[in-house]
Every structure is written in structure tokens, then in C-alpha cells.
């Protein structure tokens, strides 16, 4: 399990020289933010069931995270799912089953918590794969639960998402640039979320 310091610290790690995280590089495309859809939780439940059916005991934990997991929050029409397996680097143990389920490996980052990302073949799901000691899934859940409770930060994040999507689409940027445009607001919200959970004692 990660430490409190791991959870509350952001590790912005660049790829090692000559390395790339991309198995399938992203393409610039319009980023469409829509209002929260009451069907998203049910769609997640279907995906979770499918993943568990294909992976069986290799699923140590799985969770719906990201904006589609927060009622009332607008989002891209893409589910974000965190999947915990024993060892993400042991791809033969889990990747073939997910490939059979229709997922495509798009990101491999051994230098960042052994993170892998797969996309559903219809682009409707981002499946993030981590190991048990990774801090990032804890961050995602803390952020999700804070936004479910805190209307002010939920609306603040909604405004940041819409502004970032508009600018990124206007400039024909990829989703990575869209994410970077949101980062300042995201980090501010995280600081308040960590404080609210008692992980830090920094003032709001």
C-alpha cells in the first residue's frame, strides 16, 4: 500500500531518454464535453462485469473513477476505470484476456507506477492498469469522492473542463494538451480534498 506522502505528492516523471509511453499515439480531435448521463454508472457496471469475467482472480480491485463517476459533473463520453492487478509488468498474465475482451493497449509507462492504459475498441473506455502499491488509484478515488461531496469544487472543475475543451478543440490539440490545461485547477482541488480527508493539514 502507498504511503500518505506517496498519495499526496505528484510525481511528474518524464520518459527516460529515447523512450515513449505511446503504444498507439493520440490524434488531435474535437473534445466534446456533455452533461452528466444517468446511464454512465450502468455502463460502468457492464464494463466491470466484462473485465471480471475475462480476468477472473487477476482482478485485485476495480473502480469507476473520473468525471463520469461524479453525478452532476459534465464529461467526455468516455468512462475511466482503474484496474489493480498483481504486477502490471507481467503483461502475459492479464493483457491477452483484455485484448480478447476488445481492449487495445495504448500506453505503457514502466517508469510511472508501471502504469498501462487500454482503450475499448469503440473508444468508450479508458482502462488504467496499476499495481497494488501505486498511489494514483488512491488519488483518483479521493478526487472523485471529494467532487461528489463538494458542489463548489465540482462546478469549478466543470468550468475548467469546458474552457480546456474549447481551447484544445480550437487549437486542434490532443487530449494530452486538454489534460494539461486543466492541471492547475485539478491540483488546487486535490489540495482541498487531501485536507478534507485529513491526509494533510495545509489550510484550505
N, C-alpha and C positions, 0 to 999 in steps of 0.2 A: 504494500500500500504506500502511496506517496506521502511525503511529509507535508505539514502545513506550509512550510516555506516553498516546497515544490508547487503546491496548489496556488499560492498567492503570488508567485513570481512568473513573469512572462519570459519565455526563452525564445527569442527571435534569432534562430540559428540559420545562417546561410548554408547552402550546399557546399560540401568540400570542393576544392578546385577540380574542375573537369567533370563534376557530377551534376546531374539534373534530376529533379524529383519527378519529371513528367514521363510517364509511360505512354500516355496519349495527351498531347499538348492541347490546352484550351483554345478555342477560336473566339474572336470577337463576335458578339451577337447582342441584340437588344435585350435589356434586363427589364422584365415586366414584374412589377410589384402589384399584387392583388390583395383584396380584403380577405380576412381570415375565413376559411371554408370549414364549416362544421363537419365535413366529411373527412378532413385530414386525420383525425385520431383513428377513425375506422380504417383508412388506407394504411396507416402505420401498423395497426393490428394485423392486417393481412400480410404485410411485408415481414413482420416479426414471425408470424406463424410459418411463412415460407422458409425463412432463414433457419429457424429452429428445425424444421422438417429436413432440410438438406444437411445441416451441420451436426445435429444431434448434440452429444455431450461436449463437443468442441465449443459450444456457446457457454462461456462462463457468465456473461451478463450481456444484456442488450437494452437500449433505451432510446426513446424518441426525444431528440433534442432539437435545437434550432428554432427558428421563428414559427414553423408550422406546429410546434408543440405548445405554443402560448396562445390561449384563446384571446381574441381581440386584436392580435398583432398581425399587420399585413406582412406578406411574404412573397418570395418567388414560389412558384408552384413546384417545389422540389422538397421532398422530405429529407431531413438529416437524421441519420441513425448512427449511434455509437455501438460498436460490437467489440466485446472483450474476448480475446482468445488467449490461450496459454503462452504462445510465442508467435507473434506476427511474422518473425523472420523465417519461421518454418512453414513457408507457403504451401508445400505439398500436403500439409496436414489439413488445410482449410480452404485454399484457393480453388482447387478443382470443383469442389461441391458448390461453391458460389458461382463459378463460371457456368456450371450445369443449370443453376437457378436463373441465369440470364444476366449476371453482373459482369462488368468489364473492369479490370484493374486499370486505373488511370494515373495513380500517384504512388510512388514508393519512396519513403523518406527514412532510411535506417538511422540517420543522424538525428532525427527528431522523434524520440519515443518509439522508434520502429513503426511509425505511422504508415498505413496504407489507406488509399481511398479507392473505392469501386463505385461505378455508376450503373444504375439499371439500364438495360438496353434501350428503354424509351426515355431516358434522361430524367425520370421522375423521382429518383432516389440518389442521394449521396450516402454511401455506406463507409463510415470511418472505422478502421480496424486498429485497435490498440492492445497492448498487453496489460496485465494486472497492476503493474507499478506505474503506469502512465498517469500523469496529473491532469492531462487535458480533459478526459471524460468527467472528472470531478468539476473542473471549471465549467464545462458545458451545463451540467445539472444545476450548479449554483446559480448561473446566469439565467437559465430557464425558470427556475423556481422563484428567483427574485422578480423577474418580469411578470410572472403570474400574480404576484402579490402587490407589486408597486405600480400603480397606474401612471404616476408621473414619469418614471423611467421607461415604462412601456411606450408611452406617447412620444417621449424624447427619442427613443430608438426608432420608432415608426417614422418620424420626421427625417432622421438621419438616413434611413434606408431609402426613402423616396428621393431625397436630394442626391444621394450617391448614385442611385439607379438612373436618374435623369441625366446627370453629368456623364456617367460612364457610357450610357447609350448615345448621348450627343457626340461624344468623342470616339465612339467605336472602340471602346476598351473591352478587355476580357473581364470575367468575373473576379479575377485576382485584383485588378485595379478597383473594381467596385468594393471589394472587401477592404482594401487599404483606405479607401475614402471614408469608411465607417469606423476605422480603428480608434480614433481619438475618443469618440463618444462611447464606444464599447469599453475602452479601458476605464473611462470615468464611471460608467455604470458598474463595472466589475469592482472598483474600489468601494463603492457603496454597498454592493452585495456582500463582499468579504466582511465589511464592517458589521452589517446586519446579522450575519451568521456567527459573529464572534471570532472569526479567523484572524482578524486584525483589529487593532484598537485605534486606527487612524480616524480623525474626525471626518464626518460627512461633508 
